[in-house]
Amino acid sequence: MSLDLTKVAAQVGGMVARLKAGGAERQNRLNHALDVLHNWSADLELLRAKIASSKTTWLVAGLVNGLDRCHKAPPTPAEFTVIATDGSHIDVDRHKSTRCNLINIGSVILHYGVSPSATLDSFPCLYFGDEELVIMPAGVRGREQPIEGVLLGIKRSVDECRQLANLAAELPPGSSILALLDGSLILWGLAGQAYPEFVTEALLEQGFLTYLDEIRKLNRDKRIALASYISFPRSTDVVNALRVALCPHEVADCDRYCASSEKRDCDMVAGVQDRELFSAILEQGERSALFISQSSIVQKHYGVHQVYFFYLRVDDEIARVEIPRWVATDENLLNLVHNLVLDQCQRGQGYPVALSEAHEKAVVTGADRENFWQLVELSLVDEHLPTLSSAKSRSKRTRWV
């Protein structure tokens, strides 16, 4: 055993003791946040204007139609289809003789109604060669960005969305469809890294958003609602809106007023997460009011796909459901997301069954990775091509005496 748990046990005990001691303080902050939420619900326009003029160092939710509103689930249609995709990947391994990566997309089509059916499949795609392993600006060499690590994860999200668009296009006219992605609609990896603009253009504007647009246009002859599902979210966008409300200044400006301040009024709700807030006000199956993500990458690039979100209570969990603007502003599509996501969670023991099945089709295990690299090396040997690998890679496969 590489980890000696006896040496960790005392540290775990200390952590639990500190969490227990801070429980009362955390509950006080949550209670205060709930008071602010209810009190400002009557002054929504005033708070919306203050948020619009604020300059904060944290992400603040945009307000749409309320703060503490609770919406019960509408009736589930008699006939409907749920499609979902999820992905996994094998990254480039610099210790191997060949540079390549693999993305495996799991897809699910579940039809409910008079003639229920299920189609589950997976679509592995091998990428190799410079034209597939790097992103480069058109007509310019020397600025290539390797598709590895974080960028490969983003590329996988693009491929998941592409496969979802393909599934949606194959369904017959007149269908009522929920199209589900796992995780956020916001490609946070592009927002958090200083990538060149041509990388964002290739993966987002010419990739992810293009496929979202293909799905949106399918509403001409079918009802298709797109959503992403985030289980056990850690976001604080709505709580941060309450922090703006608590700011004593007419215009909240963190850098101007609080750069050296030891104590701030907004700290009275700091540390509270959105899911804790809505766990206290939502009943089973209810969703919250709508909110808007004001992420800089969304504001700059997403346009008609601007990300809205709401919180949904499923048993003891509060989930975050993200939808593009064209779903949020269409009451029929919004209701379709609400009732079908809830229905999927009820069928899947608290988590959308379509996403669970898509994950099972997509997952790449440690044994799968080993088998993949063995297949690559054996294929190279069969064609009498070099199979050199690093000493580190060989040492991991060699049994020491």
Secondary structure as UniProt FT lines:
FT   HELIX           5..21
FT   HELIX           23..40
FT   HELIX           41..43
FT   HELIX           44..53
FT   STRAND          62..63
FT   STRAND          70..71
FT   STRAND          80..90
FT   TURN            94..95
FT   STRAND          100..112
FT   STRAND          117..128
FT   HELIX           130..133
FT   STRAND          134..135
FT   TURN            138..139
FT   STRAND          145..146
FT   HELIX           150..170
FT   TURN            173..174
FT   STRAND          176..182
FT   HELIX           188..192
FT   HELIX           197..200
FT   HELIX           201..208
FT   HELIX           209..217
FT   HELIX           218..220
FT   STRAND          223..230
FT   HELIX           237..246
FT   HELIX           254..257
FT   HELIX           265..268
FT   TURN            270..271
FT   HELIX           274..279
FT   TURN            280..281
FT   TURN            284..285
FT   STRAND          287..288
FT   STRAND          291..292
FT   HELIX           296..301
FT   HELIX           303..305
FT   STRAND          307..314
FT   TURN            315..316
FT   STRAND          317..324
FT   HELIX           325..328
FT   HELIX           331..347
FT   TURN            348..350
FT   HELIX           353..362
FT   HELIX           366..382
FT   TURN            383..384
FT   HELIX           391..397
//
